[in-house]
Amino acid sequence: MSAGIRRLLTASAIAAGVVGGMALLDMITGFPFAGFSTTMDIMFLISSLLVIYMVRQCFQELR
């Protein structure tokens, strides 16, 4: 696997993890976004999990 692709996938997984963590933290404590919209938090969490799943699948295919 190319080093550039590996770095891109890793950066995508990290960004998705940060977004998912912030959404989860907002749903629990209301800290980063003051609990503005629980619906958006759920959508962010689902989308970050989907991105992490796709990154995992790409890593498995490129081995």
N, C-alpha and C positions, 0 to 999 in steps of 0.2 A: 504494500500500500504506500502511496506517495505520502511524504511527510506533510505536504500542504493540505491534503485531504484530511489527514489525521488531526492536524491543528484546527481546521475548520469545524470538524465534527466535535472536537473537544470544546472549542469555544461556544458552539451552539448548545451543547449540553450544559455548560456552565451558565450561560445566559438564561436558559430555560429553568435551571435550578434556582437561580436568583429570583426570577419572576414568580415561580411557584412558591418559593419560600416567603416572599413578600406578600403574596396573596393570602397564603395560609396565616401568616402573622397578622395581617389586617383583619381576617375573619375572626381570629381568636382574641386579639387585644385591641384592634382598631387603631394601631399606631401609625403605620406609614401613610395611609390615605384617610385617616379619621373615620374608617368604616363607612365610607361614602356609598358604596353600592356592593352589597353581598352578591348580587347576580354577576357583576363583572369579576369579582374575586373568584367565583366558581368557574367562570369561563376562562380566566387566566390560568387557574389551576389545571383544568382539563387540557387546555392547549399546551401548557408546559409539560404535562405528562405525555401527551402525544408526541411532542418534539423529542423528548428523552427516549421514548420507545422507538421512534424512527432512527435516531442516532445509534441506538443499540443494535437495531437490525442492520444498519449500514456497516457497523464494525464487524458483525458476524459474517456478512456477505463478502467483505473485502479481505478476509483472512485467507 
